[in-house]
Amino acid sequence: MTKLAQETNCGIYVLLGVEMVEVSSNEAGGGGDGKRPSGCFCLCKKEDFFPEESFQSWGNYMKALGETKMRLRNRLTTRSSEDEEVNAMTERSHNQMKKTLTWFDLIWFGFGAVFGAGIYVLTGLEARRDAGPAIVISFLISGFSAMLCVFCYTEFACEIPVAGGSFAFIRVELGDFLAFIAAGNILFEYIVGGASVARTWTSYCATLLNYKPDDFRIHVTALPENYNHLDPLAVVIPILIATVACLSTKGSSRFNSTAAMINVAVIFLIIIAGLMKANPENFTTNFAPNGPRGVFTASAVLFFSYIGFDAVSTMAEETKNPGKDIPIGLLGSMSFIICVYCALSVTLCLMQSYTVIDVSAPYSLAFEAVGMKWVKILVAIGAVIGMTTNLLASLIGQARYFTHIGRTHMAPPWLAAIHKKTGTPIHATIVMTLANCIVGFFTDLGILSNLLSIATLFIFTLVAISLLVRRYYVQGETSDSDRNKLIGFLLLIILSSTATSVYWAVSDGWIGYIPTVLVWFLSTLGLKLMVKQARNPKLWGVPLVPWLPAVSIAMNMFLLGSLDAASFIRFGVWTGILLLYYFFVGLHASYDSAMEEADRGNVEAGQPVTAVSS
């Protein structure tokens, strides 16, 4: 069926070849009973976005605002359950996502999500500025930190296999409020990152075709500086990729796997060609010019080269066997990525002295310097493929985050709709793609690269804390004494990790690490010996609990201490915007939704918890 406009009691719908189905007000967007599209992008009435009681009239809304304190207390002292997330929440999407993915798909999605612009740009920058040839150690350190986060994610994703990823994990253990703040920040970073990748795609595509990066952009002098180089390809490419993502998750996986395999072949050719021009003296002379501080400073920057694996955790709902596929997929892809990053960094530093590595196009100019200009084509091909798979995984992850937030009604529930035929969240995918396109079309790459946020490290820290809460606290089973000891030890682990990070940021000495590390060690040991574990993993568990998640908290805090003040300011500003939305919209919508579920006999609204959950 071609486009057909039809007026119904829900407004004007634009039908794109999908059938009309009966949907109640509590399903996939609400808004009253009647004929509705089963998953198209359409224009609807207000009730499709705000079906909750608080938004049915100004009187209701003013009454809700008057109850803000009570409602906030309810949301802070209430947490979801695994059954709520896996069953009740997914039912709100009306249709189910199709379980078509295996560990093989997840490994390549992980590679596509992580391998992107970072390796092609940040390697040269940090080798020359901070680490020298010791950049390989920096990659190992940041990779180790990322792997710790992956371990924490896998246990949650196996036992709570839903599209919400870290949002759902934090919501179950720490409650709605922190989950919303965490998810809002990571969505912002996803949008900025996606726009950055889209503009980088344009730059490398131009290089591949022997043009300058700005040759494919439109310069509009009437617009402000840094926003006047319009990038049409940064709009076209995400739309094409989003179309693939909307049509089929399995089809997206096949496309991603094929592209990622080609990219791996290109990477191996780059490594082999580079090693043919290797000079060991470049690598061994002045191996770590700035000492340990230079190595760790580079690690903090390079950590962002590993960001993206959390997008894979959002695909747990579409995985055939989460208990098996997710650990293999996440841990396998991250192990592979660490090896590839280290091999590429070693190759670069063997080809050239770190003092002459170009910071903007390190690999291309390194091969040109050793007389292998033809390899520049391989580098450009690898970069374009890497940007494509990175953007695909990013858009898929963004959409699934937003879908699950919509299920909780903290975002409009219209976003939670799953298309009946494709089994994909079309509404959320389109909205997030439009956001990527708007930012990428106008904003200069330099501005985008400076918007690296602390959101990811913040969320990784919350997931590690959530894992400790999950293992050591079960409502109704954990004694008050064990609960209080858990709270105390968690606070000491967080505070000692923060103190270590602050000391690293302000001092060049080492004496201050003795008390901070000692407190961290004794706190973790106390948690191990003095608090009884309340829960064992059912499918797959993180080893060495509480040590591994405690180390993850410490590493994330340490890396936070290496970020600039501007990152914290941006984090604060955006979090302030999220709070305004939450207090005026999200809080009341989610409260009404929870009360409605409680009236139906579901569990979420009736599970008050102690301070450990808030």
Beta strands, then each sheet from edge to edge (+ up, - down):
strand 1: 4-8
strand 2: 11-15
strand 3: 20-23
strand 4: 34-37
strand 5: 218-219
strand 6: 229-230
sheet 1: 1+ 2-
sheet 2: 3+ 4-
sheet 3: 5+ 6-
end
